[in-house]
Amino acid sequence: MFYHIVAAINIVVENFREFIEDETKFRKNRKWNFEDFLIFASFRNETTNRHEIKRYARNFINRRFKRIKRQNFCQRRIFISPEAWKSLSKEYLKEIEINKDSVFFKTFKGFRLFAGDGSDFDLLDTEEIREDFNVKNTMMKKNPSQAKFSSIMDVMNGFILDGILGNFKEDELKLMHRNLKNIVDLVNFKKSIFIFDRGYVGMELYARIKELNSYFVIRLRKDDYKKERSKITSNDSPININLNGDRLKKFHDPILKEKYSSELYLKLRLITIEVEKVDEKTGELKTEIVTLLTNLPVNIMTIDDICEIYDYRWGIETNYNTFKNRLNIENYSGTKRITIEQDIYAKFFFYNIFCQYNCYLNMLINQHMRKKGKCGEEDEYQVDQANLIRNLKDDLMKVVVNPTKKNIQEFTSDLIWESRDEPNKIKKNRKYNHKKSKPFTRHRMNYQNMSWGGNINEIK
């Protein structure tokens, strides 16, 4: 399993010319070559640049250089495209054969479940960053310094197939179309179901997924397709969504627009269900009407199946929580857009490595617990994810740099031993009262440029 990481790195390093703007900046015989940058950014810890550079140079470059200057490092990294780390993650997913059936990967009745959603990422509050991400203020309001991150994730196994860092409040639907185009060689679409929330209602999205010979489940808002829904009398019914001129105008892909301009409507399926929700004020359970639109036929998935599929969409929210609170994805090592993108894409490569080890170790843990008679057939255990992330951050870099058989065996056996030692039992059918937490800054970059826009010397 470890060799997949090395293989992905080798593939990107062999094609490194695709990701650099100045050929004179990176050569194999120079200190901190392209491969060093790739590994350093992917597996670094959350300390300062100065400390991390010193640690990497002393421990992993065999002391052949007395000192690497932080200024030199920062000046040269801006010549590397962030796409290098996106390509690295993609090659890794290909190496582990993410699109094929495996005992490691969970499925729902033979289908892989993918959710698409966006999240606002906090940024440094500087004039340069605001300009780079198109964050503009109005006369009445100062907008927060943020960017829109859009992604598609495997919600049963955790993997992030594609992520795009867009501008402030960029159109989520447009970003999602780009996400779908980027994963065509990572997914078996005929055995995949895509899940979306209310912000992704759009005829072009349905058409694109249908053209990929795949399936979708999307939640509708109360006012979506009112005319067509007014004719529905059952909680599970076919529905024809008219392809009128106004809806076709919203198509941005000329090929899809031309093809569906000759169609009168899309034949889909409408499902209405009641779900339990925790009231944020009283903490009591209340029922809510949810309407789902899908192209899954009745002979493939029942209404109960589709309800369960939509419940899995929450997995993308928990993954974003892992990004922000365990991987500290909003803790950036640079002050420019290119360095922020490098940090984010490097971390979702690391996150995919974590997901693969997580799947593998969960399988071993449950086998071990059943063998010892410590759990029943319905009980399920999982690895302590926070501990696994810490162990990968602490040890993975030195094994990648020096992948001897001894180092790999020691690294793998230590992970297995620690994971089996104190696994977490999964508590099923739990209901939570989701409370909004107060925002706080994670940025450690420069005390002169904190998110409130002031100087630390002014705070007394």
Helices and strands as residue ranges (DSSP letters): H 2-14, G 16-19, G 23-25, H 34-43, H 49-60, H 70-77, H 83-95, E 112-122, H 127-132, E 146-154, E 160-165, H 172-182, G 189-191, E 192-196, G 198-200, H 203-211, E 215-219, H 226-229, E 236-242, H 245-249, H 254-260, E 265-278, E 285-294, H 303-311, H 314-325, H 337-371, E 381-382, H 385-401, H 405-421, E 424-425, G 447-449, G 456-458
